[in-house]
Amino acid sequence: CPAPALLCGLLAAVAAVAEGGRALPQLSDDIPFRVNWPGTELSLPTTGVLYKEDNYIIMTTVDKEKYKCLLPLIASGNEEEEKDYKGPTPGELLEPLFKQSSCSYRIESYWTYEVCHGKHIRQYHEEKETGQKINIQEYYLGNMIMKNPLSEPGSQELCCGSDLFLSLSQIPTKNIEGQMTPYYPVELGNGTPCSLRQNLPRSSTVMYICHPEAKHEILSVAEVTTCEYEVVILTPLLCSHPKYRFRASPVNDIFCQSLPGSPLKPHNLEQLEKQQEMLKMPFRRVKEEEMPSTKEEKFSSIHKPVAVGSHQLLTVGTTHISKLTDEQLIKEFLSGSYCFHGGVGWWKYEFCYGKYVHQYHEDKESGRTSVVVGTWSREEHVEWSRKNAARTFYLREDGTQTVRMVSHFYGNGDVCDLTDKPRQVTVKLKCKESDSPHAVTIYMLEPHSCQYILGVESPVICKILDTADEYGLLSVPS
């Protein structure tokens, strides 16, 4: 166990209590615990999770430090609203999405994924050959004909899940960014034959997840076993069903009081926390002889894919800056003199705030090929913002709002061969916390020919989102 021995022993004891049938259910990843060290004086919370004075265990560290740890009575989490719900089933809520014949796209460094809801999932890559001939490599990861788990053998029906099947069993959940999240599954089969599995057809499970501000985006595509896939879709349609709403899991506090002769917190735990704080410091003081010459660039960028589990999801440009403070970095970013870069495939992207978005390819022999995707005009953006949402808000637990994302319009790019119109791009700037304070996630979508969406996510953006005005324009924090 990587945690201090006392914490591991404590959680093991909680599990043992649960198996003994006293007060706690069996531990699972979706029930978070937090250990508190209140010292000798303890005032238990009067709301939320319940406690009983006799529901405790005595824990001893390897250094003979003793603690009396009071365990919570785990809240069930069931709500009256869920029991009384008599509205549409999740399948009925999603029905408009399937009837509209709409499709969602996700572009990665090589593959593009196309989910046409209620029809198929396609994975493809396009390459332009000599003479502008387009060569398409594609696989269908699933089609709308599927087996209903409750239907008669040999019978088939159109996709979109079985509400009866879901009502007879527990609603499935998936760990999304550390939160166990309920989803509505749609099984698609009859895909392109898989040579690695005796030409059996590929199949997929599409997991629809409630997200109030989503527009049916593809969050992730993962090959869970050979030629079997999981696709996660964010949709607002499920959010009116109480069993599918996103909610934070209640944190269950364990209170460990120090007994006479023991410190308020175990000595080894304090040492570990100090080490962890030091590891969080992004930079160390550089000796003068180690400083690079003034002719060198202020920063160097490396571009690498970030892996979630064993699957690539997004393209990230991680920038390591040794000379710039956060305040200097924000000023240079907002002035357009410091640009974000991303991309690991053929095309890479350069975004300079308030200036332009470029798509480029660098070759040792032919040099740099660059396409102007969009250029900045404040007047055009203001006009665009009057018809589109320039700011997206997030509701905090205390009821106040904070800006979650801003969207900016960049038009007048290079003329597109397919439409004979200038390229244009909507840049979505979003806060994304990371252990690396200057990590940048950049991805580009092309929902329509030569009309792009550039997603830019970084901890740097977290520091300036609340400065956004009614048009979504940012400024240096005061």
Salt bridges, closest charged atoms under 4 A:
GLU79 OE2 - ARG247 NE 3.34
GLU80 OE2 - LYS83 NZ 3.77
GLU81 OE2 - ARG245 NH1 2.76
GLU82 OE1 - LYS243 NZ 3.71
GLU82 OE2 - ARG247 NH2 2.87
GLU95 OE2 - LYS99 NZ 3.01
GLU108 OE2 - ARG106 NE 3.14
GLU114 OE1 - HIS120 NE2 2.90
GLU114 OE1 - ARG122 NE 3.02
GLU127 OE2 - HIS125 NE2 3.27
GLU138 OE1 - ARG122 NH1 2.67
GLU213 OE1 - ARG404 NH1 3.10
GLU228 OE2 - ARG197 NH1 2.83
GLU230 OE1 - LYS174 NZ 3.19
ASP253 OD1 - ARG34 NE 2.69
GLU273 OE1 - LYS265 NZ 3.17
GLU277 OE2 - LYS280 NZ 3.70
GLU290 OE1 - ARG284 NH1 3.40
ASP326 OD1 - HIS438 NE2 3.17
ASP326 OD2 - LYS463 NZ 3.67
GLU327 OE2 - LYS331 NZ 3.49
GLU332 OE2 - LYS298 NZ 3.41
GLU350 OE2 - HIS341 NE2 3.72
GLU350 OE1 - ARG368 NH2 3.34
GLU362 OE2 - ARG368 NH1 3.80
GLU383 OE1 - ARG386 NH1 3.37
GLU457 OE1 - LYS432 NZ 3.87
